[in-house]
Amino acid sequence: MNRLCDSMEPKVMDDDMLKLAVGEQGPQEEAGQLAKQEGILFKDVLSLQLDFRNILRIDNLWQFENLRKLQLDNNIIEKIEGLENLTHLVWLDLSFNNIETIEGLDTLVNLEDLSLFNNRISKIDSLDALIKLQVLSLGNNQIDNMMNIVYLRRFKCLRTLSLSGNPISEAEDYKMFICAYLPDLVYLDFRRIDDHTKELAEAKHQYSIDELKHRENLMQVRLQDERARQEELEKHKTAFVEHLNGSFLFDSMYAEDSEGNKLSYLPGVSELLEAYKDKFVIICVNIFEYGLKQQEKRKIELDTFSECVHEAIQENQEQGKCKIAQFEEKHLSSLSAIQEESELPNIEKMILECSADVSELFNELMMLEMQLVEQLEETINMFERNIVDMVGLFIENVQSLMAQCRDLENHHHEKLLEISISTLEKIVKGDLDEDLPDDLRAVPMCLACPCHSDFSLTISSWERPFFISFLENHCLWITRPIYQLFVDKDTIVNAVGASHDIHLLKIDNREDELVTRINSWCTRLVDKIHKDEIMRNRKRVKEINQYIDHMQSELDNLEYSDILD
Amino acid sequence: MEVLREKVEEEEEAEREEAAERAEWARTEKMMRPVEVRKEETTLTQEMLRDLEKKLSEIQIPISAELPAFTKDTIDISKLPVSYKTNTPKEEHLLQVADNFSRQYSHLCPDRVPLFLHPLNECEVPKFVSTTLRPTLMPYPELYNWDSCAQFVSDFLTMVPLPDPLKPPSHLYSSTTVLNYQKGNCFDFSTLLCSMLIGSGYDAYCVNGYGSLDLCHMDLTREVCPLTVKPKETVQKEEKVLPKKYTIRPPRDLCSRFEQEQEVKKQQEIRAQEKKQLREEEERLMEAEKAKPDALHGLRVHSWVLVLSGKREVPENFFIDAFTGHSYSTQDERFLGIESLWNHKNYWINMQDCWNCCKDLIFDLGDPVRWEYMLLGTDKSQLSLTEEDDSGINDEDDVENLGKEDEDKSFDMPHSWVEQIEISPEAFETRCPNGKKVIQYKRAKLEKWAPYLNSNGLVSRLTTYEDLECTNILEIKEWYQNREDMLELKHINKTTDLKTDYFKPGHPQALRVHSYKSMQPEMDRVIEFYEMARVDGLIKREETARTMTEYYQGRPDFLSYRHANFRPRVKKLALSSAESNPRPIVKITEQFFRNPAKPAEEDVAERVFLLAEERIQLRYHCRDDHITASKREFLRRTEVDSKGNKIIMTPDMCISFEVEPMEHTKKLLYQYEAMMHLKREEKLSRHQVWESELEVLEILKLREEEEAAHALTISIYDTKRNEKSKEYREAMERVMHEEHLRQVETQLDYLAPFLAQLPPGEKLTRWQAVRLKDECLSDFKQRLINKANLIQARFEKETQELQKKQQWYQENQVTLTPEDEDLYLSYCSQAMFRIRILEQRLNRHKELAPLKYLALEEKLYKDPRLGELQKIFA
């Protein structure tokens, strides 16, 4: 440390210090007297100056919630910390300290002006959260890598930058490089960048910048695509029919179904599967489209409802405002009449009249409110009935479509079973050779065992069990599963049945998910509407009461003052 | 179909009978009629005219008496083109056809008046009416639409009544002549208008028919002035919004329906009575206004223009009266009948009965039963499809009856004999004859002037009267044009004495409307502004003796309204009267629009500075979901506490009601700061009010000056009036002229004197050319040398003289008087100057002479007359 305060003890940022600073920097003169009288709350302070105080550690600032401007320059701070709560901060000065890394600024999203002049920073980073940054001062630091500049490209509002006194500013290309990479910059090292320099810089670094831009654009496009896809999915989710506009459900049915996959190698099954898939997907798409349509309908219904409710409330408010305006006019004139009146009995009489007016206003306002509550209740109930009906209808239709899916599955199951059994019979009979699909038959041929080339051709039917056991021993990893299935009828039936069960389960799960989700949505919606209405009602009643109380107390005050007079 | 057929047959029968009757009639008159017709054609001479004149003098027409007669004596026919004075063979043929047509017509319909087919033109040549129409599209975009066109015709021409109100005129002049003299009868009017309308694409026809007295005499005194008629406010039908699905039900109505009904009934009765009274009143008025019955009703010949629907997006047929330029529906009761109509292609006779004015007429010119056409085969609208059968049958009948098919079929209308209609820009601008026109309407008088005719820019004035006799002025409206102060309309209401000036955008003070009773300040007045042109966004400032109200819009501080109340001025000593003595302000009320950037409970909606009571009241905006708004009231009386210290702020100095109480607003510090802020604002507002007062004074002063000066602006494109541009243009022309002269000079022909020696018109031989060149060059060289010698000689002479003088001076130096010495010195300096100049000239000549010589050589080399030289060199 090469400063005057070097010899002094580091100070702690304690309550006394802060209070003193606040008091000194607060309002002056008359206002200052008032402030002293009342005391200033830390959270009302908007700007705070704590320079030349030999502070080592930032602390105790969490109370200054609304602070806009904080000056901590010329201290011996080594680490940026304790600023997490100051989210409204716009202006932060940490110059002339001993900071080594930029950190602890992630919550200061409103920061526009950051000064870290004369510190020991060697790398620009951890500033990602500062999207509004306009002025950045990093002079007299130890930044030595030009690539730090590229990091600053993400700050779209950055207009002023100072980097002089860093190792990089010695580089001959320093100015050009910055001008080229930060084209929106207006001031560099406290000087305005003229257009000529900008052009030159652009020309000089054009290729690298273009490349950079291209990369950035690609990234942007990818992000946008991702976002669009996400939005689309979100939309489908609100319609409760996500992933139904394709073969997703079908694929998921077969994803965990090993038997089914195996069985699909049987002769004729692949065609069957293809047809089955097509039909299934068509139904799924039907459900999907129906869901979207219903969602649109529900949305329109909800919109109409909220619009109507809004209109009703607005109208009611207008009436209320009108009533209050009338009352205030009358009230004002009667108040001035009271003030001009000199005889006490008359005054009392008039005050009584006034308070009668007030209570009448109260009655009127409350009547309006009660009327609105009744009307709204009726409407809300109607809406609830309609939306529940709508949801019920939707569920019913989806269920019937799902049932079609199940029928398809059953049908497919039967067919598959048939094929499987016939295949088994064939195997048992021994005329597998002709019927086995090519890929199955080809298996032994393509085996790596040189001793078994042309083996399958020589196997006769009586050798089958032996062959199988041979295969089990030698070529386990390919042929075993399918042949395992065709051991006897029970196995094959079980396998097909298991596959069928899995499929049905998947379909059921999807259906259940849809139904529960839409039901819960519906109940939540209705609950919210009811709750909102109740809240609104309470708020209005509170408001009316408050107003009436105020009016009444004003009258009472008048009474007292008159009596005192 | 059967019914139709029957009907047709019936009609046919009737027609046949009619035809028979006509034949009978014709037979009896056959001998006389043609002769008569011929007579009419040929002997429309002085005798007839004298007759007419006599008749005319007998008939008392108030207006015509004043108007100068428009006779052909005043027309100079010598300059008219040939087509005016003679007929082409085709036209002759057409006339024959027309005669034939007319004969047949009078033969068939002897009870109808003879047709108006070929009146004489200004050169006493019979011309067919259709050829008198000269369709012309005017070069002025203002004349593209029928309404402006008709207005122009009615403004441009002065109306002359028909010589005989019961007959069509014997002469029909060409539109060019009519335009020249700016006078004409109804036929001239409608011919001109029809030509212009057809030219701009309308399906327009000239109509020869019968009109009411008012119509024929262009008497508008029974008509309401169109300018006084207020545009009917189109009552926008409130669209019955279908109640939405979830619209809340209205609260139950607990009023007695019976009582309501009774009430409604009672009110209806009252209203009915009122209505009845009103109607009676109206009837009485109508009675009073009604014209005296006209003895010649239905017989007065008039001509107007018919525009048929179809072209130029005209939705339905209508009439235009060319005198007034107004349009009328074809049902109008002022049009009493139609004899015939024509356009530039054909001529139709109305065969329909006009007992019910023109109300029952059907303008389907393709229907030969209703409209008898003269020429066949013009591309006129065919009969509508539904009646096709009908027409076919009738067509045959007519053809048989008239027997004209054979000769007319291939004949079409010859081209118009009239020259192209031209209106000079000056005449177009001046519009009315002599630039002035007065029209008397019912309870109103409209005066029109040409722009720049009046020095104050007045172009029209409408005076509205209370009574029919036009004695009590109700209000005056004056329209101005080209005023430098952008004054557009001045409206004076005589009953309330309220004057209102309307301005176009561009006044230096951005005035829009200024209504006032007197130009004295601090009186009732309303000034409206073009708020976009003002920095402070002021829209309107209203003043009364004690208040001033300002309305604003679009300000960054969202101020919308400021109202100041004044107390009467305190009478001060005469000392202070010289300075401004503003009235003391009692109260300033300011209102603000909602500032969306601030939360509602911090956004002030209204603040009232009660200056007299030292109080400030604030009212805040109401939040969207609330019905009450926060309020705050500051007492800014400075008080002193018991110890003599100034009390800065106490809780009772600020009374506030908050909808949603907040912590920080309860603090005294906050309140103190708010109050300080308000104090500053109060000062500013007071200053603003004071400035507004000053501004009003300034505006009034400016207005007075403008009224006194009433300068007119002249467009820079107006080459005639704009003096500046005229001067500039003239200067430019002068410069151009001089430039031209100089150029001519520089192009002096060096060869001319040498060429003159040679025989003219012969081509030069090479030898000649070379000699010519050499001569020219040597001559030039000689001249250069001469010039050099001349300068040299002068130079020497001057030096010699100077030397002599110097010698003389040195000899007589001793005896010289100071005056002589001075003389000598001045001579010396002058001589030195001359010598120096001569020296310079000589030097320059020496420098330039070779160059000049070379330039001439070059020029001669390039001279086309010495082309021989070039050839050789090339």
Interface residues (C-beta under 8 A of the other chain):
Chain A: P27 E30 A31 Q33 L34 A35 Q37 E38 I40 D44 E301 T304 F305 E307 C308 V309 E311 A312 I313 Q317 G320 K321 I324 L365 Q371 L372 Q375 L376 E378 T379 M382 F383 R536 K539 R540 E543 I544 Q546 Y547 H550
Chain B: K244 K245 Y246 T247 I248 R249 P251 C622 D625 H626 I627 T628 I648 M649 F657 V659 H664 K667 L668 L669 Y672 E673 M676
